[in-house]
Amino acid sequence: SSGINAEYGGAQTKMSSSDGVSTIEMCDTPKKIKTKINKHAFSGGKTSVEEHREHGGDTSVDVSYHYLRFFEPSDERLAQIKEQYESGVLLTGELKKLLIDNITEYVKEFQERRAMVTPDVLEKFMSRHPMDL
């Protein structure tokens, strides 16, 4: 099965792509993606909103931020997210929501493209073609 893997429990946790709980599968629904990220993605945020606002989050261990490094298309926006999270402006739930939106869109687009692969398209792709040398 194809999926997106991350160490949801943080750097000290081993992750299994076969568990189905912590791996975002390319066939997952938006609701399932949201649940997996919200329940299992390790956060670099503080224990209370007040503490987080005062001290900010730790992007070096925050799984949502690490994912966004791959899924956020704008380097400028990623730098802004990092600054806002580390300064306490952006909360953990808000960071996770940004990730959920990015990954949900990516998976949705993949699923739409995958749905266009019919048996005829697959057969044509896999058939032998003469080589012009």
MOURUR-V534324 format. One record per backbone hydrogen bond with DSSP energy under -1.0 kcal/mol. NH is the residue of the N-H (numbers start at 1). CO is the residue of the C=O. E is the energy in kcal/mol with one decimal. If there is no record, write none. Layout:
((NH & CO & E) (NH & CO & E))
This chain:
((4 & 24 & -3.5) (8 & 6 & -1.7) (10 & 7 & -1.9) (13 & 10 & -1.7) (24 & 4 & -1.8) (26 & 2 & -2.4) (28 & 25 & -1.7) (33 & 29 & -2.4) (34 & 30 & -2.4) (35 & 31 & -2.4) (36 & 32 & -2.6) (37 & 33 & -2.4) (38 & 34 & -2.7) (39 & 35 & -2.5) (40 & 36 & -2.4) (41 & 37 & -1.7) (42 & 8 & -2.2) (52 & 48 & -2.6) (53 & 49 & -3.0) (54 & 50 & -1.8) (55 & 51 & -3.0) (56 & 52 & -2.8) (57 & 85 & -2.7) (58 & 44 & -2.2) (61 & 58 & -1.2) (63 & 42 & -2.1) (66 & 62 & -2.0) (67 & 63 & -2.6) (68 & 64 & -2.3) (69 & 65 & -1.4) (70 & 67 & -2.2) (71 & 67 & -1.8) (72 & 68 & -2.5) (78 & 74 & -2.3) (79 & 75 & -2.3) (80 & 76 & -2.0) (81 & 77 & -2.6) (82 & 78 & -2.6) (83 & 79 & -2.4) (84 & 80 & -2.6) (85 & 81 & -2.6) (86 & 82 & -2.7) (87 & 83 & -1.5) (89 & 84 & -1.5) (90 & 84 & -1.9) (95 & 91 & -2.3) (96 & 92 & -2.8) (97 & 93 & -1.9) (98 & 94 & -1.9) (99 & 95 & -2.0) (100 & 96 & -3.1) (101 & 97 & -2.5) (102 & 98 & -2.1) (103 & 99 & -3.1) (104 & 100 & -2.6) (105 & 101 & -1.9) (106 & 102 & -2.1) (107 & 103 & -2.9) (108 & 104 & -2.5) (109 & 105 & -2.4) (110 & 106 & -2.1) (111 & 107 & -2.8) (112 & 108 & -2.2) (113 & 109 & -2.2) (114 & 110 & -2.9) (115 & 111 & -2.0) (117 & 114 & -1.6) (118 & 116 & -1.2) (122 & 118 & -2.6) (123 & 119 & -2.6) (124 & 120 & -2.4) (125 & 121 & -2.4) (126 & 122 & -2.4) (127 & 123 & -1.2))
